């Protein structure tokens, strides 16, 4: 197969398809945040149900994304990407039609399955299609534009909730999915791992799902009658997952990948950073609406500084990391994000956007732009080319698991339950503690990078 050169029509088509596909999954991870309060009122949902509307999606996405990467490596990355995109759109339609909170949670779980099929393929298609010398630039474009999709979620959600219905935040996926499939079939060359063989690791996928589900349920239901049962299920499944992966002739996750220090360190840092980001967006948007009196559109517009930083600076951060190596950007970026997160503690009842919200979000966006591209490049450079689908799947799974666990654990940790998300006094009292915990996670992520990430990545093979 002739590899793609940067700047050609095929290159633009590959990047566009990859960005649109992964962008949908990122968008649906954050777009619901501004709609949660409206969903809760419309469907008479509790705080735990609202958490599961978010976490049900992240659960299936995080636990099955590894299998999605392996399927792409074996069956063809473009093929699995297209199937995942169609599945994702069909599940989004079910979400839009959901009559109850329980049905919406189930549809969100199905939507996460589609996301698990298409997400690892989006990056693996770039890695497999582009020439070695052009991969860094292509990955930078993918990471930057994908980051924009993440932070555009609250804005898009606000517009649709206030001027149409929360159900439209899911219906918007249908035309996006159609365009993504057309671009993929038109421009993306098929790639796969020629050495992939053996049976698919279904046992590993099932155990990963139970491990995450048990842990998430235990965190969400902390103190409830099923907490210890969920803890036991999660712990046993996690141990069994490691045992099965070690013994399998064709594991979903080749554990030997984690012997590479850079790969393990970058994924540890990913867990910390994306746990903090997911929780910050979850709490901030609810704080602006419940305590600050913002409507959904105003809460979405308030997050624009992050979007601007990602759009303007991600490619520059990638170029900087190529010159000086990943350690400094991956250390300074989380520390800058921690400063921005701590700054957002001032958001309260008498919130003024330009004074209380914009400065903190701008600093947070600067740190995120500085971190995202070097982090992605470090993960992919640390993995063999024939395992790019699995490497992408692992990193995406870690990022989603971080958000999943943070959104599950933090509300209970700061004293929120039941209908507390509707009570301005109770929610405001817990908001500050939640954001300071997020700032601490980001500081820890920066320290992990400084201690473990090398100054230079291993050279690409000739």
C-alpha positions as CSV (number, residue, x, y, z in Angstrom):
1,X,0.0,0.0,0.0
2,X,1.3,3.5,-0.9
3,X,1.4,5.6,2.2
4,X,-0.3,9.0,2.3
5,X,1.7,12.2,2.2
6,X,0.6,15.3,4.2
7,X,-1.1,18.0,2.2
8,X,-2.7,15.7,-0.4
9,X,-6.5,15.4,-0.8
10,X,-6.3,11.8,0.5
11,X,-4.5,13.1,3.6
12,X,-7.2,15.7,4.3
13,X,-9.9,13.0,3.8
14,X,-8.3,10.6,6.2
15,X,-7.9,13.3,8.9
16,X,-11.4,14.5,8.4
17,X,-12.9,11.1,8.7
18,X,-10.9,10.3,11.8
19,X,-11.6,13.6,13.5
20,X,-15.4,13.4,12.7
21,X,-15.6,9.9,14.0
22,X,-13.7,10.3,17.2
23,X,-15.2,13.8,17.6
24,X,-18.7,12.3,17.8
25,X,-17.6,10.1,20.7
26,X,-15.8,12.9,22.5
27,X,-18.8,15.3,21.9
28,X,-21.2,12.8,23.4
29,X,-19.0,12.4,26.4
30,X,-19.4,16.1,27.3
31,X,-22.5,17.3,25.5
32,X,-24.9,15.8,28.0
33,X,-23.4,17.7,30.9
34,X,-25.3,20.9,30.2
35,X,-28.5,18.9,29.6
36,X,-28.3,16.8,32.7
37,X,-30.4,19.2,34.8
38,X,-33.1,19.4,32.1
39,X,-33.0,15.6,31.6
40,X,-33.4,15.2,35.4
41,X,-36.5,17.3,35.5
42,X,-38.0,15.9,32.3
43,X,-37.4,12.3,33.3
44,X,-37.7,12.7,37.0
45,X,-34.2,11.3,37.5
46,X,-32.1,11.2,40.7
47,X,-28.5,12.3,41.0
48,X,-27.4,8.6,40.7
49,X,-29.4,8.2,37.5
50,X,-27.8,11.4,36.1
51,X,-24.4,10.0,36.9
52,X,-25.3,6.8,35.1
53,X,-26.5,8.7,32.0
54,X,-22.8,9.8,31.8
55,X,-21.2,6.7,33.3
56,X,-23.2,4.1,31.3
57,X,-21.7,5.6,28.1
58,X,-18.1,5.7,29.5
59,X,-18.4,2.2,31.0
60,X,-19.1,0.4,27.8
61,X,-16.7,2.7,25.8
62,X,-13.8,2.2,28.3
63,X,-14.2,-1.6,28.8
64,X,-14.8,-2.5,25.1
65,X,-12.5,0.0,23.4
66,X,-9.6,-2.5,23.7
67,X,-11.6,-5.1,21.9
68,X,-12.4,-2.5,19.2
69,X,-8.7,-1.8,18.7
70,X,-8.0,-5.5,18.3
71,X,-10.9,-6.1,15.9
72,X,-9.6,-3.2,13.8
73,X,-6.1,-4.6,13.7
74,X,-7.4,-8.0,12.5
75,X,-10.4,-7.3,10.4
76,X,-9.4,-3.9,9.0
77,X,-9.3,-0.6,10.8
78,X,-11.5,1.2,8.2
79,X,-14.1,-1.6,8.2
80,X,-14.5,-1.7,12.0
81,X,-14.5,2.1,12.1
82,X,-17.4,2.3,9.7
83,X,-19.4,-0.4,11.5
84,X,-18.8,1.5,14.8
85,X,-20.0,4.7,13.3
86,X,-23.2,3.2,12.1
87,X,-23.8,1.5,15.5
88,X,-23.1,4.7,17.3
89,X,-25.7,6.6,15.2
90,X,-28.4,4.0,15.7
91,X,-27.8,4.0,19.5
92,X,-28.0,7.8,19.5
93,X,-31.4,7.6,17.9
94,X,-32.5,5.3,20.7
95,X,-31.2,7.9,23.2
96,X,-33.3,10.6,21.6
97,X,-36.4,8.5,21.8
98,X,-35.9,7.3,25.4
99,X,-39.2,7.7,27.5
100,X,-37.5,7.1,30.9
101,X,-34.2,7.6,32.6
102,X,-33.7,3.8,32.8
103,X,-34.2,3.5,29.0
104,X,-31.8,6.4,28.4
105,X,-29.1,4.8,30.5
106,X,-29.4,1.5,28.6
107,X,-29.3,3.4,25.2
108,X,-26.2,5.2,26.4
109,X,-24.5,1.9,27.2
110,X,-25.2,0.8,23.6
111,X,-23.9,4.0,22.3
112,X,-20.7,3.4,24.2
113,X,-20.3,0.1,22.4
114,X,-20.4,1.8,19.0
115,X,-17.9,4.3,20.3
116,X,-15.6,1.5,21.4
117,X,-15.5,0.2,17.8
118,X,-14.8,3.4,16.1
119,X,-12.6,5.3,18.5
120,X,-9.3,3.3,18.3
121,X,-9.7,3.0,14.6
122,X,-9.7,6.8,14.2
123,X,-6.1,7.2,15.3
124,X,-4.9,3.8,14.0
125,X,-6.1,4.8,10.5
126,X,-3.9,7.8,10.6
127,X,-0.9,5.8,12.0
128,X,-1.3,3.1,9.4
129,X,-2.1,5.4,6.4
130,X,0.5,8.2,6.7
131,X,4.2,8.2,5.9
132,X,6.4,8.0,9.0
133,X,7.7,11.6,8.5
134,X,4.1,13.0,8.3
135,X,2.5,11.1,11.2
136,X,3.4,13.7,13.9
137,X,1.7,16.5,12.0
138,X,-1.4,14.3,11.2
139,X,-1.6,13.2,14.9
140,X,-1.3,16.8,16.0
141,X,-4.2,17.8,13.8
142,X,-6.3,14.8,15.0
143,X,-5.5,15.6,18.7
144,X,-6.2,19.3,18.4
145,X,-9.4,19.1,16.5
146,X,-10.6,16.1,18.7
147,X,-9.9,18.2,21.8
148,X,-12.1,21.0,20.3
149,X,-14.9,18.4,19.9
150,X,-14.6,17.6,23.6
151,X,-15.0,21.1,24.8
152,X,-17.5,22.1,22.2
153,X,-19.9,19.6,23.8
154,X,-21.3,22.0,26.5
155,X,-21.8,24.8,23.9
156,X,-23.6,22.6,21.4
157,X,-25.7,21.1,24.2
158,X,-26.6,24.5,25.5
159,X,-27.9,25.7,22.2
160,X,-29.9,22.6,21.5
161,X,-31.4,22.3,25.0
162,X,-32.5,26.0,25.2
163,X,-33.7,26.3,21.6
164,X,-34.9,22.8,20.7
165,X,-34.9,19.8,23.1
166,X,-32.3,17.8,25.0
167,X,-33.2,15.0,22.6
168,X,-31.5,16.9,19.8
169,X,-28.1,16.5,21.4
170,X,-28.4,12.8,20.2
171,X,-30.1,13.4,16.9
172,X,-27.3,15.6,15.7
173,X,-25.1,12.5,15.5
174,X,-27.1,11.1,12.5
175,X,-25.9,13.6,9.8
176,X,-22.4,13.6,11.3
177,X,-22.3,9.8,11.2
178,X,-23.5,9.8,7.5
179,X,-20.7,12.3,6.5
180,X,-18.1,10.3,8.5
181,X,-19.0,7.0,6.7
182,X,-18.9,8.7,3.3
183,X,-15.4,10.2,4.0
184,X,-14.1,6.9,5.3
185,X,-15.3,4.9,2.3
186,X,-14.1,7.6,-0.1
187,X,-10.7,8.5,1.2
188,X,-9.3,6.2,3.9
189,X,-7.2,3.2,2.7
190,X,-7.7,-0.1,4.5
191,X,-5.0,-1.1,6.9
192,X,-4.6,-4.0,9.3
193,X,-2.0,-5.9,11.3
194,X,-0.8,-8.7,9.0
195,X,0.5,-10.6,12.0
196,X,-2.8,-10.7,13.9
197,X,-4.1,-14.2,14.4
198,X,-6.0,-16.5,16.8
199,X,-9.4,-16.1,18.5
200,X,-10.8,-12.8,19.7
201,X,-10.3,-12.3,23.5
202,X,-14.0,-12.3,24.4
203,X,-13.3,-13.4,28.0
204,X,-11.0,-10.5,28.5
205,X,-13.6,-8.0,27.2
206,X,-16.3,-9.5,29.5
207,X,-14.0,-9.4,32.5
208,X,-12.9,-5.8,31.8
209,X,-16.5,-4.8,31.6
210,X,-17.3,-6.4,35.0
211,X,-14.2,-4.9,36.6
212,X,-15.2,-1.4,35.6
213,X,-18.9,-1.9,36.2
214,X,-18.4,-3.2,39.7
215,X,-16.0,-0.4,40.6
216,X,-18.3,2.3,39.2
217,X,-21.3,0.9,40.9
218,X,-19.5,0.7,44.2
219,X,-18.4,4.4,43.9
220,X,-21.8,5.6,42.9
221,X,-23.7,3.6,45.5
222,X,-21.1,4.1,48.3
223,X,-22.7,3.2,51.6
224,X,-25.7,1.5,49.9
225,X,-26.8,-2.1,50.4
226,X,-24.9,-3.4,47.3
227,X,-21.7,-1.5,47.7
228,X,-19.6,-4.4,49.0
229,X,-21.0,-6.8,46.5
230,X,-20.0,-4.4,43.7
231,X,-16.5,-4.0,45.3
232,X,-16.1,-7.8,45.3
233,X,-17.3,-8.2,41.7
234,X,-15.0,-5.4,40.5
235,X,-11.9,-6.8,42.4
236,X,-12.4,-10.4,41.3
237,X,-13.0,-9.4,37.7
238,X,-9.9,-7.2,37.7
239,X,-7.7,-10.0,39.0
240,X,-9.2,-12.5,36.6
241,X,-8.7,-10.1,33.7
242,X,-4.9,-10.0,34.4
243,X,-4.7,-13.8,34.8
244,X,-6.6,-14.4,31.5
245,X,-4.5,-11.8,29.6
246,X,-1.3,-13.4,30.8
247,X,-2.4,-16.9,29.8
248,X,-4.1,-16.1,26.5
249,X,-2.3,-16.8,23.2
250,X,-4.1,-13.8,21.6
251,X,-4.8,-11.4,24.5
252,X,-7.0,-8.3,24.0
253,X,-4.3,-6.4,25.9
254,X,-0.7,-7.7,25.5
255,X,0.5,-7.0,29.0
256,X,4.1,-6.9,27.7
257,X,3.3,-3.4,26.3
258,X,3.4,-2.1,29.8
259,X,7.0,-3.2,30.2
260,X,7.8,-0.1,28.1
261,X,8.2,2.6,30.7
262,X,7.0,5.5,28.5
263,X,3.8,3.6,27.6
264,X,3.0,2.8,31.2
265,X,3.9,6.3,32.4
266,X,1.9,8.1,29.7
267,X,-1.2,6.0,30.5
268,X,-0.9,6.6,34.2
269,X,-0.7,10.4,33.5
270,X,-3.7,10.0,31.2
271,X,-5.8,8.5,33.9
272,X,-5.1,11.3,36.3
273,X,-5.5,14.2,33.9
274,X,-8.7,13.0,32.2
275,X,-10.2,12.0,35.5
276,X,-9.8,15.7,36.5
277,X,-11.0,17.1,33.2
278,X,-14.1,15.0,33.2
279,X,-15.0,15.9,36.8
280,X,-14.3,19.7,36.3
281,X,-16.6,19.9,33.3
282,X,-19.3,17.8,35.1
283,X,-19.3,20.0,38.2
284,X,-18.7,23.4,36.6
285,X,-21.6,23.2,34.2
286,X,-24.0,22.1,37.0
287,X,-22.6,24.9,39.3
288,X,-23.2,27.5,36.7
289,X,-26.8,26.4,36.3
290,X,-27.8,25.3,39.8
291,X,-25.9,28.0,41.7
292,X,-25.1,30.7,39.2
293,X,-28.5,30.8,37.6
294,X,-27.2,30.3,34.0
295,X,-29.4,28.6,31.4
296,X,-28.0,25.7,29.4
297,X,-26.9,28.0,26.5
298,X,-25.1,30.4,28.8
299,X,-23.4,27.5,30.6
300,X,-22.2,26.1,27.3
301,X,-21.0,29.5,26.0
302,X,-19.0,29.9,29.2
303,X,-16.7,27.1,28.2
304,X,-15.6,28.7,25.0
305,X,-12.1,29.7,26.3
306,X,-11.1,26.1,26.3
307,X,-12.2,25.6,22.8
308,X,-10.3,28.6,21.6
309,X,-7.1,27.5,23.3
310,X,-7.3,24.0,21.8
311,X,-8.1,25.2,18.3
312,X,-5.3,27.8,18.3
313,X,-2.5,26.1,20.2
314,X,-2.7,22.3,19.8
315,X,-0.6,22.1,16.6
316,X,2.0,24.5,18.1
317,X,2.2,22.4,21.2
318,X,2.9,19.3,19.0
319,X,5.7,21.2,17.1
320,X,7.2,22.3,20.5
321,X,7.2,18.8,21.8
322,X,9.0,17.6,18.6
323,X,11.7,20.1,19.3
324,X,12.2,19.8,23.0
325,X,10.7,16.4,23.8
326,X,7.5,15.4,25.6
327,X,8.7,15.6,29.2
328,X,8.4,19.4,29.7
329,X,5.1,19.9,28.0
330,X,3.6,16.9,29.7
331,X,4.8,18.2,33.1
332,X,4.0,21.9,32.7
333,X,0.6,21.3,31.0
334,X,-1.1,19.6,34.0
335,X,0.4,22.1,36.4
336,X,-1.1,24.9,34.4
337,X,-4.4,23.1,34.3
338,X,-4.3,22.7,38.1
339,X,-3.9,26.5,38.4
340,X,-6.9,27.1,36.2
341,X,-9.0,24.5,38.0
342,X,-8.2,26.1,41.4
343,X,-9.1,29.5,39.9
344,X,-12.6,28.2,39.1
345,X,-13.4,27.7,42.8
346,X,-14.5,31.4,42.8
347,X,-17.6,30.5,40.7
348,X,-20.6,30.9,42.9
349,X,-24.0,32.6,43.3
350,X,-23.0,36.0,42.0
351,X,-20.9,34.7,39.2
352,X,-19.6,37.2,36.6
353,X,-18.3,35.4,33.5
354,X,-15.4,37.6,32.5
355,X,-14.2,37.8,36.1
356,X,-14.9,34.4,37.6
357,X,-15.1,31.9,34.7
358,X,-13.1,33.1,31.7
359,X,-9.7,33.5,33.4
360,X,-9.7,30.0,35.0
361,X,-11.0,28.3,31.8
362,X,-8.4,30.1,29.7
363,X,-5.6,28.9,31.9
364,X,-7.1,25.4,32.0
365,X,-7.3,25.5,28.2
366,X,-3.7,26.6,27.8
367,X,-2.6,23.6,29.9
368,X,-4.8,21.2,28.0
369,X,-3.5,22.4,24.7
370,X,0.1,22.0,25.9
371,X,-0.6,18.5,27.1
372,X,-2.9,16.7,24.6
373,X,-0.7,16.3,21.5
374,X,2.6,15.4,23.2
375,X,0.7,12.8,25.3
376,X,-0.9,11.1,22.3
377,X,2.5,11.1,20.4
378,X,4.3,9.6,23.4
379,X,1.8,6.8,23.7
380,X,1.9,5.9,20.0
381,X,5.7,6.2,19.7
382,X,6.1,3.8,22.6
383,X,4.1,1.0,20.9
384,X,5.1,-1.1,17.9
385,X,3.5,-0.1,14.7
386,X,1.7,-3.4,14.4
387,X,-0.1,-2.8,17.7
388,X,-1.2,0.8,17.0
389,X,-4.9,-0.1,17.2
390,X,-4.4,-1.8,20.6
391,X,-2.2,1.1,21.9
392,X,-4.8,3.6,20.8
393,X,-7.5,1.5,22.4
394,X,-5.6,1.2,25.7
395,X,-5.0,5.0,25.9
396,X,-8.6,5.8,25.0
397,X,-9.8,3.2,27.6
398,X,-7.6,4.8,30.3
399,X,-8.9,8.3,29.5
400,X,-12.5,7.2,29.5
401,X,-12.0,5.2,32.7
402,X,-10.6,8.2,34.4
403,X,-13.6,10.3,33.6
404,X,-15.9,7.4,34.5
405,X,-14.4,6.8,37.9
406,X,-14.1,10.5,38.8
407,X,-17.8,11.3,37.9
408,X,-18.8,8.2,39.9
409,X,-16.7,8.9,43.0
410,X,-16.5,12.6,43.4
411,X,-20.2,13.5,44.0
412,X,-20.3,11.0,46.9
413,X,-16.9,12.0,48.1
414,X,-18.0,15.6,48.5
415,X,-21.3,14.8,50.1
416,X,-23.8,14.9,47.2
417,X,-26.7,12.4,46.7
418,X,-30.4,12.2,45.7
419,X,-31.7,15.5,44.4
420,X,-28.8,17.6,45.7
421,X,-28.0,18.8,42.2
422,X,-31.2,20.9,42.3
423,X,-30.3,22.6,45.7
424,X,-28.1,25.6,45.2
425,X,-26.9,25.8,48.8
426,X,-26.0,22.1,49.1
427,X,-24.3,21.9,45.7
428,X,-22.3,25.1,46.2
429,X,-20.9,23.8,49.4
430,X,-19.6,20.6,47.7
431,X,-18.4,22.3,44.5
432,X,-15.2,23.9,46.0
433,X,-14.0,20.6,47.5
434,X,-14.6,18.7,44.2
435,X,-12.5,21.2,42.2
436,X,-9.7,21.2,44.7
437,X,-9.5,17.4,44.4
438,X,-9.3,17.8,40.7
439,X,-6.5,20.3,41.0
440,X,-4.6,17.8,43.2
441,X,-5.0,15.1,40.6
442,X,-3.6,17.4,37.9
443,X,-0.6,18.3,40.1
444,X,0.0,14.6,40.6
445,X,-0.2,14.0,36.8
446,X,2.5,16.6,36.2
447,X,4.8,15.0,38.8
448,X,4.3,11.6,37.2
449,X,5.4,13.0,33.8
450,X,8.4,14.7,35.2
451,X,9.6,11.6,37.0
452,X,8.9,9.0,34.3
453,X,8.6,10.5,30.8
454,X,11.9,10.7,28.9
455,X,13.2,13.9,27.3
456,X,13.1,12.2,23.9
457,X,10.9,9.6,22.4
458,X,12.4,6.5,20.7
459,X,13.1,7.2,17.0
460,X,10.6,6.0,14.4
461,X,11.7,2.9,12.5
462,X,13.2,3.7,9.1
